[in-house]
Amino acid sequence: MNPDKTWSQCDMNNAIAAIIPENAWKSTVAIIRVEKEKETLHQFGTGTLFRVADESFRVTAGHIAKYAEKYDIPLCVPTSGSSFVQLHGNWICSADGQYGVPDDPFDIAIHKLDSNVVEKLAGYSFLRLAEINYEDVLLSKGIFALFGYPFKLSRSCTSSDIDLLITPFQFVTYAYEGTTEYIKKYQERFHILLNAEPTDITSISGKPFAFTDREGNGAQFPKELGGISGCSVWWIGSRDKPIEQWSEEKPKIVALETGVYPRIIKATRWVGVSTLIHSAFPELRPALDLWYVG
């Protein structure tokens, strides 16, 4: 990923590796789908752990939660080793018909976690309000990083002697600046668009990376990124500043991934998450409002 040709790819990779926050991955959880009749496990989506005051949430894409509820599919998340914790209770999802459009413009879902689940997620980190940024000024010239678990890089557990394997996928890119006329369900005030060129893919260490399945077969990028829905999108730097200055500003989460198009990834701005929590949990409004004012 090299939008400015004066930057070498090596310098870009080294700068990016140095500023990726540790809690970006530690707040990212795989969402596992359980097929009860077949007793199998499959990588299904990605969630982001978020905390407001003393309440803890798992945030993901709305279509993940709605599909699971429609077909009564249990969802769980890994804890440690080969352990999982199933998530009980109802999802709270953004709804259709908001802001004058027939479809759900946000496509987000939140799940309040009880204390027993939070204890089992002790190895993870929960993002706080101070790590969120809503400013548009960051977006147009921003460098962004996504953290998720694609299905194509995973191996399902289909029998007692086959373990479920999931592989983390990190993608660094920048804001898409082309035409948006053909992008369905895109609204500028709710979404950000990111370039998704196959030539921009690197491994977590920053080395060039070919997007393939676990058997080495080529996969279409970004079309076959299924499984990262709901992953966090972080602002990590600005294209209009020298690389060496990127570390002067703390990376911030700005959105969560909710869709892909040819060569484009769509993400819903995090204000949609805060708005949903604000609406559903009146007791948390003072914390949210105080943070907004501050």
C-alpha positions as CSV (number, residue, x, y, z in Angstrom):
1,M,0.0,0.0,0.0
2,N,1.8,3.1,-1.2
3,P,-0.5,6.0,-2.2
4,D,2.4,8.4,-2.2
5,K,5.1,7.2,-4.5
6,T,7.8,9.0,-2.6
7,W,7.4,6.5,0.3
8,S,9.2,3.2,-0.1
9,Q,7.1,0.0,0.6
10,C,9.7,-1.0,3.2
11,D,9.4,2.4,5.1
12,M,5.7,2.1,4.9
13,N,5.6,-1.4,6.4
14,N,8.1,-0.5,9.2
15,A,6.1,2.6,10.1
16,I,2.9,0.8,10.2
17,A,4.2,-2.1,12.2
18,A,5.5,0.3,14.8
19,I,2.2,2.1,15.4
20,I,-0.4,-0.7,15.2
21,P,-1.8,-0.6,18.7
22,E,-1.7,-3.8,20.7
23,N,-5.3,-3.6,21.8
24,A,-6.4,-3.5,18.1
25,W,-5.9,-7.2,18.0
26,K,-6.7,-7.8,21.6
27,S,-10.1,-6.3,21.2
28,T,-10.9,-8.3,18.1
29,V,-12.7,-11.6,18.5
30,A,-13.7,-14.3,16.1
31,I,-17.4,-15.2,16.0
32,I,-17.9,-18.9,15.6
33,R,-21.1,-20.5,14.2
34,V,-22.3,-23.7,15.7
35,E,-24.3,-26.2,13.7
36,K,-26.0,-28.1,16.4
37,E,-27.3,-31.1,14.4
38,K,-23.9,-31.8,12.8
39,E,-21.9,-30.7,15.8
40,T,-19.6,-28.6,13.7
41,L,-17.9,-25.3,14.1
42,H,-17.3,-22.7,11.4
43,Q,-15.7,-19.2,11.4
44,F,-18.6,-16.8,10.7
45,G,-17.7,-13.2,11.5
46,T,-15.6,-10.8,13.6
47,G,-16.5,-8.9,16.6
48,T,-15.0,-5.9,18.4
49,L,-15.1,-5.6,22.2
50,F,-16.2,-2.3,23.6
51,R,-17.0,-0.9,27.0
52,V,-19.0,2.1,28.2
53,A,-18.8,2.8,31.9
54,D,-19.1,-0.6,33.6
55,E,-21.1,-2.3,30.7
56,S,-19.3,-4.5,28.2
57,F,-20.4,-5.2,24.6
58,R,-19.5,-7.2,21.6
59,V,-20.1,-5.2,18.4
60,T,-20.4,-6.7,15.0
61,A,-22.2,-6.3,11.6
62,G,-25.9,-6.4,11.8
63,H,-26.3,-9.0,9.1
64,I,-24.2,-11.5,11.2
65,A,-26.6,-11.2,14.2
66,K,-29.8,-11.1,12.1
67,Y,-28.8,-14.3,10.1
68,A,-28.0,-16.1,13.3
69,E,-31.3,-15.2,14.9
70,K,-33.3,-15.9,11.8
71,Y,-32.0,-19.5,11.6
72,D,-31.5,-20.0,15.3
73,I,-27.8,-20.5,15.0
74,P,-25.8,-20.4,18.2
75,L,-22.7,-18.1,18.2
76,C,-19.7,-18.3,20.4
77,V,-16.3,-16.8,20.8
78,P,-12.9,-18.4,21.6
79,T,-11.6,-17.8,25.1
80,S,-8.2,-19.6,25.6
81,G,-6.8,-22.8,24.1
82,S,-9.6,-24.8,22.6
83,S,-12.3,-23.3,24.8
84,F,-15.3,-21.4,23.7
85,V,-18.0,-19.4,25.4
86,Q,-21.5,-19.3,23.9
87,L,-23.3,-15.9,23.9
88,H,-26.8,-15.9,25.3
89,G,-29.4,-13.2,25.2
90,N,-30.8,-11.0,22.4
91,W,-28.8,-8.9,20.0
92,I,-29.7,-5.3,19.5
93,C,-29.6,-4.4,15.9
94,S,-29.9,-1.2,13.8
95,A,-33.2,-1.2,12.0
96,D,-34.6,-0.8,8.5
97,G,-36.3,2.4,7.4
98,Q,-34.1,4.9,9.2
99,Y,-33.2,8.3,7.8
100,G,-35.5,7.9,4.8
101,V,-34.1,4.8,3.3
102,P,-35.9,1.3,3.2
103,D,-32.8,-0.7,4.2
104,D,-30.8,-0.5,7.4
105,P,-28.2,2.2,6.7
106,F,-25.9,1.2,9.6
107,D,-25.9,-2.7,9.6
108,I,-24.6,-2.9,13.1
109,A,-25.4,-5.1,16.1
110,I,-24.4,-5.0,19.8
111,H,-24.6,-7.7,22.4
112,K,-24.4,-6.9,26.0
113,L,-22.0,-9.3,27.8
114,D,-22.8,-10.6,31.3
115,S,-20.1,-10.7,34.0
116,N,-19.5,-14.5,33.5
117,V,-18.6,-14.0,29.8
118,V,-16.4,-11.0,30.6
119,E,-14.4,-13.1,33.1
120,K,-13.8,-15.8,30.5
121,L,-12.6,-13.1,28.0
122,A,-9.9,-12.0,30.5
123,G,-7.2,-12.3,27.8
124,Y,-8.8,-9.8,25.6
125,S,-9.1,-6.0,25.8
126,F,-12.2,-3.8,25.7
127,L,-12.0,-0.5,23.8
128,R,-13.0,2.6,25.6
129,L,-14.6,5.8,24.4
130,A,-11.3,7.6,24.6
131,E,-10.1,5.3,21.8
132,I,-12.8,6.4,19.4
133,N,-12.7,9.3,16.9
134,Y,-15.6,10.7,14.9
135,E,-13.8,13.5,13.1
136,D,-14.3,13.7,9.4
137,V,-10.9,15.5,9.1
138,L,-9.1,12.2,9.7
139,L,-10.8,10.3,6.9
140,S,-10.0,11.8,3.5
141,K,-6.2,11.6,3.9
142,G,-6.1,8.7,6.4
143,I,-4.2,5.5,6.5
144,F,-6.4,2.7,7.9
145,A,-5.9,-0.8,9.3
146,L,-8.5,-3.6,9.5
147,F,-8.3,-6.6,11.8
148,G,-10.4,-9.7,11.2
149,Y,-10.8,-13.4,10.6
150,P,-11.7,-14.4,7.0
151,F,-13.5,-17.6,6.4
152,K,-11.2,-18.5,3.5
153,L,-8.2,-18.5,5.9
154,S,-9.9,-20.8,8.3
155,R,-10.6,-24.5,8.7
156,S,-13.9,-25.7,10.0
157,C,-14.3,-28.3,12.7
158,T,-16.3,-31.0,11.0
159,S,-15.5,-34.0,13.1
160,S,-14.1,-34.9,16.5
161,D,-10.6,-35.3,15.1
162,I,-10.4,-32.0,13.1
163,D,-9.8,-28.8,15.0
164,L,-11.2,-25.4,14.1
165,L,-8.4,-23.2,12.9
166,I,-8.8,-19.5,12.4
167,T,-6.2,-17.1,11.0
168,P,-5.9,-13.4,11.7
169,F,-5.9,-11.1,8.7
170,Q,-4.6,-7.5,8.8
171,F,-5.1,-5.1,5.9
172,V,-3.7,-1.6,5.7
173,T,-5.1,0.8,3.1
174,Y,-6.4,4.4,2.5
175,A,-9.6,6.2,1.7
176,Y,-11.3,5.4,-1.6
177,E,-11.6,8.6,-3.7
178,G,-13.4,7.4,-6.8
179,T,-17.0,7.5,-8.0
180,T,-19.7,6.1,-5.6
181,E,-22.6,6.0,-8.0
182,Y,-22.7,2.2,-8.3
183,I,-22.1,1.4,-4.6
184,K,-25.4,0.2,-3.3
185,K,-26.5,1.2,0.3
186,Y,-23.6,3.7,0.6
187,Q,-24.3,7.0,2.3
188,E,-21.5,9.4,2.9
189,R,-22.6,10.6,6.3
190,F,-22.9,7.0,7.6
191,H,-20.0,5.2,5.9
192,I,-16.4,5.4,4.8
193,L,-15.0,3.7,1.8
194,L,-11.5,2.1,1.6
195,N,-9.4,1.0,-1.3
196,A,-9.1,-2.8,-1.5
197,E,-6.5,-3.7,-4.1
198,P,-5.0,-7.2,-4.2
199,T,-1.6,-5.8,-4.7
200,D,-1.8,-3.9,-1.3
201,I,-2.1,-7.0,0.8
202,T,0.7,-7.6,3.3
203,S,1.1,-10.1,6.2
204,I,0.9,-8.9,9.9
205,S,4.7,-8.6,9.7
206,G,4.4,-6.2,6.7
207,K,5.6,-8.6,4.0
208,P,3.8,-9.1,0.7
209,F,1.0,-11.6,1.1
210,A,-1.1,-13.5,-1.4
211,F,-4.8,-13.9,-0.5
212,T,-5.4,-17.7,-0.7
213,D,-7.3,-20.3,1.2
214,R,-5.6,-22.7,3.6
215,E,-4.8,-25.1,0.7
216,G,-3.0,-22.3,-1.2
217,N,-5.8,-21.9,-3.8
218,G,-6.2,-18.3,-5.0
219,A,-9.2,-16.4,-3.5
220,Q,-10.8,-13.2,-4.9
221,F,-10.0,-10.1,-3.0
222,P,-11.9,-8.4,-1.5
223,K,-15.0,-10.4,-2.7
224,E,-14.1,-13.4,-0.6
225,L,-13.3,-11.6,2.6
226,G,-16.3,-13.2,4.2
227,G,-15.8,-13.6,8.0
228,I,-14.3,-10.1,8.7
229,S,-17.8,-8.5,8.9
230,G,-17.9,-6.5,12.1
231,C,-14.1,-6.1,12.4
232,S,-12.7,-2.8,13.6
233,V,-11.3,-0.1,11.3
234,W,-8.5,2.0,12.8
235,W,-7.1,5.3,11.7
236,I,-3.3,4.9,12.1
237,G,-1.8,7.8,10.2
238,S,-2.2,10.6,7.6
239,R,-1.1,10.7,4.0
240,D,-0.4,14.4,4.3
241,K,2.2,14.0,7.1
242,P,5.7,12.4,6.9
243,I,5.8,8.8,8.0
244,E,8.0,9.6,11.0
245,Q,5.3,11.9,12.4
246,W,2.6,9.2,12.4
247,S,3.5,8.0,15.9
248,E,2.9,11.5,17.3
249,E,-0.9,10.8,17.2
250,K,-2.5,7.9,18.9
251,P,-4.3,5.5,16.5
252,K,-8.1,5.7,16.8
253,I,-11.0,3.4,15.9
254,V,-13.3,5.1,13.4
255,A,-15.6,2.4,12.0
256,L,-16.5,-1.3,11.6
257,E,-16.5,-3.2,8.4
258,T,-20.0,-4.0,7.0
259,G,-19.5,-4.8,3.3
260,V,-17.3,-5.3,0.2
261,Y,-17.6,-4.3,-3.4
262,P,-15.1,-4.8,-6.3
263,R,-11.9,-3.2,-5.0
264,I,-13.7,-1.4,-2.2
265,I,-14.4,-2.1,1.5
266,K,-17.3,-0.3,3.1
267,A,-17.3,0.5,6.8
268,T,-20.0,2.0,9.1
269,R,-18.8,5.0,11.1
270,W,-18.5,4.2,14.8
271,V,-21.1,6.9,15.7
272,G,-23.7,4.4,14.6
273,V,-22.5,2.1,17.5
274,S,-22.6,4.9,20.0
275,T,-26.0,6.0,18.8
276,L,-27.4,2.4,19.2
277,I,-26.0,2.1,22.7
278,H,-27.3,5.5,23.6
279,S,-30.8,4.6,22.4
280,A,-30.9,1.1,24.0
281,F,-29.3,1.8,27.4
282,P,-30.6,5.0,29.0
283,E,-28.4,4.4,32.1
284,L,-25.3,4.8,29.9
285,R,-26.3,8.1,28.4
286,P,-24.6,10.3,31.0
287,A,-21.3,8.6,30.2
288,L,-21.8,8.9,26.5
289,D,-23.0,12.5,26.7
290,L,-20.2,13.6,29.0
291,W,-17.7,12.1,26.6
292,Y,-19.2,13.9,23.6
293,V,-19.1,17.2,25.4
294,G,-15.5,16.6,26.5
